Amino acid sequence: MVKEIKPDNLIISTNVNLVKKGVKLAPGTYKRGSAIGFVTDTYNLIGESTFTVDKIEGILAEDIIVTSDEMAIIYLTGQFNADSIIVKGGTQVKDLIAPARKLGIFIF
């Protein structure tokens, strides 16, 4: 199977290496650019339940529908466009900037 790559504005620059990691997300539908947090052995969208901005772990690399054990790829580092980052309603992307920077995730 060949994946079609569609350009978007998520990644601003590749001057900072894009380090990736496979994670098991909670079941659901996720879009590329989703801010993913980690709490007690679970990965989920920032803004869900206890997944506050200080729990950020990475940025989702591709769209995915998770039903059980699918692995999702997240970027652990990189430079990203704030307008392309997705969080759950009630959470603001601007609040991710400082905690994400500590991990090497730069949001502009």
Secondary structure as UniProt FT lines:
FT   STRAND          11..13
FT   STRAND          20..25
FT   STRAND          28..30
FT   TURN            32..33
FT   STRAND          34..39
FT   TURN            40..41
FT   STRAND          42..45
FT   TURN            46..47
FT   TURN            49..50
FT   HELIX           53..55
FT   STRAND          56..60
FT   STRAND          64..66
FT   STRAND          71..75
FT   STRAND          78..80
FT   HELIX           82..84
FT   TURN            89..90
FT   HELIX           93..96
FT   HELIX           97..101
FT   TURN            102..104
FT   STRAND          105..107
//
